[in-house]
Amino acid sequence: MFLIWTYNITSVYEAHSAVWNSHPKNYGKGSRACRVCAHQAGLIRKYGLNLCRQCFREYAADIGFVKHR
């Protein structure tokens, strides 16, 4: 007697795509994003700003930072 295996390949891809965002991101660069544009690179975290460098240059005067040079 032969067993016929049915293998649904789409369910494998669906299950695999769920793996990427299943791990909690509590630390590291992936856990932080710019509060304006949600960009993850070039963050300025000092003083709790959490702004990327592009957004910081745009909003620095509004926040109260003064460029001395």
NUMARGU-19085 format. One record per residue (C-alpha): residue in one letter; x, y, z; residue number from 0. Coordinates in Angstrom, 3 decimals, padded with zeros to 6 digits. Layout:
N
a  X  Y  Z  NUM
...
***
This chain:
69
m  000.000  000.000  000.000  0
f  001.340  003.396  -001.004  1
l  000.705  006.532  000.964  2
i  000.012  009.670  -001.002  3
w  001.388  012.769  000.649  4
t  -000.235  016.037  -000.165  5
y  002.016  018.959  000.513  6
n  000.621  022.451  000.356  7
i  003.587  024.684  -000.414  8
t  001.711  027.964  000.113  9
s  001.075  027.148  003.756  10
v  004.823  026.680  004.255  11
y  005.539  030.152  002.880  12
e  002.803  031.710  005.011  13
a  004.174  030.056  008.130  14
h  007.720  031.131  007.277  15
s  006.742  034.774  006.715  16
a  005.227  034.901  010.196  17
v  008.613  034.041  011.715  18
w  010.273  037.368  010.870  19
n  008.176  039.612  013.122  20
s  007.432  037.122  015.875  21
h  010.478  037.833  018.042  22
p  010.045  040.779  020.437  23
k  012.360  043.736  019.816  24
n  013.132  045.159  023.256  25
y  016.751  046.208  022.736  26
g  019.133  047.042  019.916  27
k  018.759  049.216  016.850  28
g  015.626  047.442  015.679  29
s  013.730  048.444  018.796  30
r  014.108  052.202  018.258  31
a  012.779  054.473  015.539  32
c  012.482  058.175  014.842  33
r  009.365  059.621  016.436  34
v  008.672  061.731  013.316  35
c  009.382  059.523  010.305  36
a  009.923  056.061  011.892  37
h  013.411  055.791  010.320  38
q  015.723  053.470  012.262  39
a  019.172  054.686  011.192  40
g  021.014  057.777  012.405  41
l  019.021  058.217  015.596  42
i  019.854  060.959  018.073  43
r  018.867  059.460  021.408  44
k  020.464  062.043  023.675  45
y  018.065  063.782  026.073  46
g  015.368  061.319  024.990  47
l  014.946  062.996  021.594  48
n  014.727  059.801  019.515  49
l  014.919  061.732  016.246  50
c  016.836  060.710  013.151  51
r  019.507  063.174  012.106  52
q  017.483  064.489  009.162  53
c  014.442  065.257  011.324  54
f  016.687  066.757  013.997  55
r  018.120  069.251  011.504  56
e  014.596  070.131  010.431  57
y  013.172  070.617  013.938  58
a  016.266  071.704  015.928  59
a  015.333  075.390  016.023  60
d  011.759  074.583  017.063  61
i  013.049  072.412  019.907  62
g  015.403  075.160  021.076  63
f  018.830  074.057  019.870  64
v  021.130  076.836  018.652  65
k  023.987  076.245  016.234  66
h  027.115  078.034  017.474  67
r  029.339  077.628  014.420  68
***
